Amino acid sequence: MKELNTRLLKDPNYVLPEGFMKIKEKEVTYDYKVQEYAGVNEAQSICYEILDEMLFNKFSFHILEGIMRFEEFVRVKP
């Protein structure tokens, strides 16, 4: 199934063998970036993002607002 999933990532129109079917799944990811409306320049934005990443790695929390993004994947199911 891993091999079929990697082939589907490369080519979503890949024809599956008999007994398998394609399933579309949505996955939620969060981007923690400084938003444009914050009014900070690029250097400050980079500093805030580095600080946010360091705090998350050490203490498991973010200081920046998470922006939700949906990604759709095609997966194989028997």
C-alpha positions as CSV (number, residue, x, y, z in Angstrom):
1,M,0.0,0.0,0.0
2,K,2.9,2.3,0.6
3,E,4.1,1.9,-2.9
4,L,0.6,2.6,-4.3
5,N,0.3,5.7,-2.2
6,T,3.7,7.0,-3.4
7,R,2.6,6.4,-7.0
8,L,-0.6,8.2,-6.4
9,L,1.2,11.2,-5.0
10,K,3.3,11.4,-8.3
11,D,0.3,10.7,-10.6
12,P,-3.2,11.0,-9.2
13,N,-4.6,9.3,-12.3
14,Y,-2.6,6.1,-11.7
15,V,-4.7,3.0,-12.4
16,L,-5.0,0.8,-9.2
17,P,-5.0,-3.0,-9.3
18,E,-8.2,-4.8,-8.6
19,G,-9.3,-4.8,-5.0
20,F,-8.0,-1.3,-4.2
21,M,-9.8,2.0,-4.4
22,K,-8.9,5.7,-4.2
23,I,-10.0,7.7,-1.2
24,K,-9.7,11.5,-1.0
25,E,-8.7,12.7,2.5
26,K,-8.3,16.2,3.8
27,E,-5.5,17.0,6.2
28,V,-5.4,20.2,8.3
29,T,-2.0,21.9,8.7
30,Y,-1.3,25.1,10.6
31,D,1.2,27.8,9.5
32,Y,2.6,30.0,12.2
33,K,3.7,33.2,10.3
34,V,3.5,36.9,10.9
35,Q,0.5,38.2,9.1
36,E,0.7,41.1,6.6
37,Y,-1.7,43.2,8.6
38,A,0.7,43.2,11.6
39,G,2.6,46.1,10.1
40,V,6.1,44.9,10.7
41,N,9.0,44.9,8.3
42,E,10.6,41.7,6.9
43,A,13.5,41.6,9.4
44,Q,11.1,41.8,12.3
45,S,8.8,39.2,10.8
46,I,11.7,36.8,10.5
47,C,12.8,37.4,14.1
48,Y,9.2,36.8,15.4
49,E,9.0,33.6,13.4
50,I,12.4,32.3,14.7
51,L,11.4,33.2,18.3
52,D,8.0,31.4,17.8
53,E,9.8,28.3,16.5
54,M,12.3,28.3,19.4
55,L,9.5,28.7,22.0
56,F,7.5,25.9,20.4
57,N,10.4,23.5,20.3
58,K,11.3,24.2,24.0
59,F,7.9,24.8,25.7
60,S,5.4,23.5,23.1
61,F,3.4,26.7,22.6
62,H,3.2,29.4,19.8
63,I,3.2,33.1,20.2
64,L,2.0,33.7,16.6
65,E,-1.5,33.1,15.3
66,G,-1.9,29.8,13.5
67,I,-3.4,30.0,10.0
68,M,-5.4,26.8,9.1
69,R,-4.7,25.3,5.7
70,F,-6.5,22.3,4.2
71,E,-4.6,19.9,1.9
72,E,-6.3,17.2,-0.1
73,F,-4.6,13.9,-0.7
74,V,-5.6,10.8,-2.6
75,R,-4.9,7.6,-0.7
76,V,-5.3,3.9,-1.4
77,K,-7.7,1.6,0.6
78,P,-8.1,-2.1,0.1
